[in-house]
Amino acid sequence: MKIVRKVKVKNSLGLHTRPAAAIVKLLQPRKSAVSFTYKNETINARSIMSILMLAAKKNAVIEVAVDGEDAEGTMQQLMLAFDAEFGEK
């Protein structure tokens, strides 16, 4: 099953190293393929370098696509993490 949602980056410094590392760590036990699309560039969300290369600033709207058997749970975890600013609140 494939799920696609848009999410706003709330972190004051955007998707910098700490949130990128949190995303990669969150996805490690998950089976689904996860990609982020921003400004017509799509990347594999399991790669910290790819996330950093997106250079998504605060208030950027990113399209998150999750495809696989645990897509619903994976998307839910990602949305919670983005909402909680990856623990930087």
N, C-alpha and C positions, 0 to 999 in steps of 0.2 A: 504494500500500500504506500502511495506517495502523498505526503502532506506538504503544502506550501503556505507559509505565512509571512507577513511583514512584521518587522520589529524595529523599534527605535532605540538607538544607542543612547543610554542615559548617563554613562560615565563622563565625568568632566574632561578627561583626557582622551575620550574615544576608546577604540579597541586597541589599547597599547599592550605591552607584554603581559601584565598580570591577568587581565581578562582573557587574553588569547590563550595563556597557559591553563586557565580555569576551564575554558571550552574544550581544549584538547584532553584534559584530565577527565572531564565529565563524559566525553565520548569514548574513552578507552574501553569500558566494559560493554558498550552498546554495539549491536550488530548492523544497524542501519547505515546507509551511506548518507552523509550530510554535506550540503553545499551552501555557501553564502553567495549572493549576488548583490553587487553594489557598483553603480556607475557602469553598467554593461560588462562587468568583469565577474566571472563565476570561479570560485575557488573551492577546494576540498577543505572543509572545516576541521579536519583531523590534523592539518599541518599548521603549526604555530607560525612558520615563516609566511605561509600563504595568507593567513589572517592579518598579519602585520602589513603585508604588501597591499592589502585593500585600503589601508590608511583611512578607515572610517572614523570620522570625527564625532564629537558630541552632536546629538540630534539627527545623525545620519539614519536613513531608513534602509534597512537591509532585508532582502528577501531570503528567507531560510527555507530550504527544501530538504525534507527527510524522506528517504525511501528504503523500506525494508520491513521485516517482520515485527520489529519493536518500534516502529515509526511513531505511534501515538505517545508512548512513554518517553521516548527520546525528545520529541517536540515539546512535551510538557516540561521536562527538565530544563531544556534550553530557554523556554519562555520565562520560567521562574528565575533562572540565573540572570537573564538580561534584566528582568524586572527588579531584582535585588542588587543590580549593578555589580554583580560578581563579588559581593561582600565588601564593596568599597563605600557603601552608604555611611 
